Amino acid sequence: MRRSTGRILTTHTGSLPRPADLVAVLNAKELDEPYDRSAFAARVKRAIDEIVRKQAATGIDVIGD
């Protein structure tokens, strides 16, 4: 756990936005429709990488995925 005695650490609250193309595949998966599992896994990884980079770039101390 990160701690600070010099300032209040920041994080975000609530769920993080998901890219529209990922939401479409998540919907297909939820509805038991066909989807490319390897493409889905790769897109999830990219989405996590993207959101972690954005949080780090904004200066958030406690990053979530």
N, C-alpha and C positions, 0 to 999 in steps of 0.2 A: 504494500500500500504506500502510495506517495504521501508525504507529509511536508508541511511548510510551517515555519515559525515566523517568516517574514511577510507573508501575504496569504490571502485566501486563494486556494486552487480552484480552477474553473473546469466545468464539464458541461455537457448538454443535458437536457431533460426531454423525455419522450422518445418516440421512435424516429429513426432517421429516414429521410426520403429515399425511395427506391427508384432507380431509372425505369422509365416506361417500358422498355423492352424486357426488362427483368420481371416486371409486374405481369406482363402478358404471359410469360412462361410459367410464372407462379400460379396464375389463374388456370392455365391449361393443366398443370400438374394437379391442382386442387380438384378440378372437374374430371380427373381421370382421363384426360384427353392425351393423345400421343405428343411427345416432345423429345428432343434430342438430349439425353441425359449428360453426355460429355460436354456439349455446348452449354447446357444449363450450369454445370459445375464450374466451367471456365468463366461464365458470366458472373456468377456469384463471387468468385475470387476477385475478378476485376472490379466489381462494385464495391467490395470491401476495401480493396487497395485505394480506390478513388476516394471513398468517404474518409478513410483514415488520413490520407494526404491532405484533404480539405480541412479536416479538423486541426491537424498539425500546423498547416499554413495560417490558420486564424489565431493560433496561439493557445488553444485549449490545452490544459494541463493533463486532464484525465480523459484519454481518447477511448471511444467505444466503437464497436462495429455493429 
